Amino acid sequence: MNIRDAQPCDEESIRLLLGYYGLQYEGLEGFIVALQDGKMMGCARLDAAQGEIHSIAVHPTHRGHGIGSSLVKALEAKACKGLYARTTAPGFFVKMGYAPLPDERKRAWSDCRQCDVFDKCTKTLMYRCLP
Ligand SMILES: CC(C)(COP(=O)(O)OP(=O)(O)OC[C@H]1O[C@@H](n2cnc3c(N)ncnc32)[C@H](O)[C@@H]1OP(=O)(O)O)[C@@H](O)C(=O)NCCC(=O)NCCS
């Protein structure tokens, strides 16, 4: 498997993969992709300003083979201090060494503060302090 920064030629594959899981695509900046035999099998995005992992997804036929964890490790190598994730897959992030934080901490993000369904949100805020 090869992990590299996303390029414009990856845009359609990323859009399709995120769309499969109902995740929004908002531009290529910060994305990395995992390739197997030249095909895009997973993607994830680092928001360096917020120190946050976004939009992690692995092709449905390739889940459970270490691609997601490799993507997280690749983003961690680019980050400093620590990383947050607001995620519907907290169990995966626990495996990666992240710990859940109280829901109220999500109010540090303006999109969470302005969200009409904050109290019904199914995303867990996770954090890992990086060495
Ligand atoms: C979550 C996701 C990115 C993980 O990628 P993956 O390639 O399947 O994960 P890995 O194979 O690297 O798994 C690493 C470990 O996490 C576990 N794991 C994977 N997904 C998990 C989940 N949803 N819940 C709990 N544990 C999970 C694996 O069992 C594995 O554990 P092990 O080391 O004991 O074997 C992938 O399942 C996915 O694309 N899910 C759908 C999209 C999604 O929910 N994205 C998150 C939105 S915030």
The ligand as a Gaussian input file, in Angstrom:
#p B3LYP/6-31G(d) Opt

LIG

0 1
 C      -13.563000       3.558000      10.341000
 C      -12.695000       3.083000       9.164000
 C      -12.029000       4.284000       8.489000
 C      -11.600000       2.137000       9.701000
 O      -10.770000       1.732000       8.626000
 P      -10.289000       0.206000       8.517000
 O       -9.291000       0.118000       7.411000
 O      -11.478000      -0.661000       8.416000
 O       -9.600000       0.034000       9.940000
 P       -8.370000      -0.896000      10.339000
 O       -8.427000      -2.164000       9.537000
 O       -7.108000      -0.107000      10.269000
 O       -8.738000      -1.224000      11.847000
 C       -7.912000      -0.921000      12.942000
 C       -8.604000      -1.474000      14.182000
 O       -9.821000      -0.751000      14.434000
 C      -10.936000      -1.656000      14.463000
 N      -12.081000      -0.967000      13.841000
 C      -12.207000      -0.606000      12.547000
 N      -13.369000       0.040000      12.359000
 C      -13.976000       0.081000      13.565000
 C      -15.201000       0.619000      14.017000
 N      -16.054000       1.255000      13.183000
 N      -15.516000       0.486000      15.330000
 C      -14.666000      -0.140000      16.189000
 N      -13.480000      -0.671000      15.809000
 C      -13.154000      -0.561000      14.517000
 C      -10.475000      -2.865000      13.679000
 O      -11.188000      -4.009000      14.073000
 C       -9.005000      -2.942000      14.059000
 O       -8.877000      -3.527000      15.318000
 P       -7.704000      -4.609000      15.624000
 O       -6.425000      -3.840000      15.514000
 O       -7.994000      -5.096000      17.000000
 O       -7.832000      -5.642000      14.573000
 C      -13.526000       2.271000       8.119000
 O      -14.137000       1.181000       8.746000
 C      -14.571000       3.097000       7.384000
 O      -14.302000       3.598000       6.284000
 N      -15.798000       3.198000       7.961000
 C      -16.872000       3.891000       7.282000
 C      -16.659000       5.383000       7.234000
 C      -16.634000       5.962000       8.613000
 O      -17.414000       5.597000       9.485000
 N      -15.688000       6.916000       8.789000
 C      -15.559000       7.642000      10.040000
 C      -16.433000       8.844000       9.950000
 S      -16.033000      10.001000      11.210000

